[in-house]
Amino acid sequence: MSQPNLWGFDPDQIGGQVGNNHPSTSLKAAIKVKSGSQKAQALLALYDSDGLTAYDLSKLVINNSGESISANQAATRIGELREQDLAAYLFDQFGRPVEKPTTPGNTGFAHVLTYAGREAATTLKISCTQFVPTLRQAKYDYKR
């Protein structure tokens, strides 16, 4: 049984969300996803940014195999953070959602942390001092 914590989710949670229109193989795969750890990584990545798209975030969050997650998985993690009021769309001075380039010819909406999200990320950083946001960063630090 997981303990209640200050950032609103269990970093060790297993099982991700799946859309109703996805095949049964997606459901089977989602059951194995360590979504809590991906959500924690997303929270920390958004904390250190001025707004990220799901595509941007997919390059920063890794799965249990040490590989980057897909943009679809990143979008799901962002959606989960939005549902918990930890993240929100980034808006420009006219109140329009900010779009940033993703793949050639495409854009995505940028997301930032809410005040609650920033508090959760700060708590996560303090309480998980040994947490490594990405395996790539750990490899980079090791090579230095």
N, C-alpha and C positions, 0 to 999 in steps of 0.2 A: 504494500500500500504506500503510495507516495505521500510525502509530507506537504502541507500547505506552505507556500513560500511567498516572498514579497514581489516576485515579478509576474505572477499570474499564470504560470504554466510549469510543467515538469520537464526539465531539460532531458530527462531520460525516457520520456513518453514514447511509446511505440505505436505506430498506426497513424496514417495520414488520411486526409480527406480525398474523396473520389467523386467526380461528377456522375450524375445519373446516366449520362449518355456514353460513359466509358465502358469498354469490354470487361468481362469478368477477370481477365488477366491483370487489369489495372487494379481491381479490388484486391486481388491476391498480393500484388506487389506493395500496395499501400499498407497492408497489414504489417509488413516487415519494416517499413520506413521508420527511422528514429526521428520523427517529426519534431520532437521537443528540442533535440540538439540542433537541428536545422533552423528551428525558430529562434533559438538562442543566438546562433551564428548570424542570422538575419538581423536580429535586434542590435547586435554589436556592430555589424557592418553599417546599418542605417545610422547608428549613433555617431559614427565617424565620417559621415557624408553630408553633402549639401543637397541630397535627394538622389535616389536610385530607382531605376526601372527594374522590373523583374529580370530582364536580360542582364543588366549590370550585376544584380545580386546573384544571378546564377553562376557567375565567374568567381564569386567570393565565398560561396557556401559549398561545403563538400559533404559527400555521403559517407557511409561507413567503409566504403572501399577506397576512400581518399580521392575520389573523382568529383569534379564539379557537378552539381545537380543541374537538371534541365531548366530552361526558362519557365516551363509549365509548373514544375515543382516550386520554383522560386515564387511564381505568381500565387500559388496556393499558400505558401508560408506568409506572404505579404497579406493575403486575404484573411488568414487566421489572425495576424497581428491587428489588422483593421477591425475585425469582429470583436477583438478584445479592447478596442480603443487605445492600442499601443502605437499604431501607425495611421497615417492619413495621407491623402493626396497632397502634393505640394501645389500651391496656387500662386499665380503671378499677381502683380499689383492691381489687375483688373478683375480678379476673382476667377480666372480661368485656370483649369488644371494645366500644369507645366508638362509639355511633351519633350522628350529627349530622343535623339537618334539611337537606334538599336542596331539591327542588321541593315545592310544597304537598302535604302528606299522605305524603311519602316521606322516607326517611332513607338514609344511607350510612355505611359504616364509615370512621372516621378513620384516617389513616396518619401516621406520624412517621419520621424517619430513625433508623437504627441508629447505633451508634458509628462503624462503617465508613462509613456514609452521611454523617455529619457531617464526618468526615475528608475524604471525597471532595469534599463541597461546599466545604469550606474550601480545599482544593487548587485546585478549579475557580475559586473566587473570586480566589485569589492569581494563578493562572497566566493567567487570561483577564480581565485588568483592563478590556479594551474590550468584553467581552461584555455585551450589553444583555438582561436577563431578559425584558422584554416590550416590544413596540413601543408599547403604551399609555403605559408609564412614560416612554419616550423622548419621546413627543409631549407628555406633561405637563411634563417637564423643559424641553423646548424652548419651551413657551408661557410659562414663568415669567420 
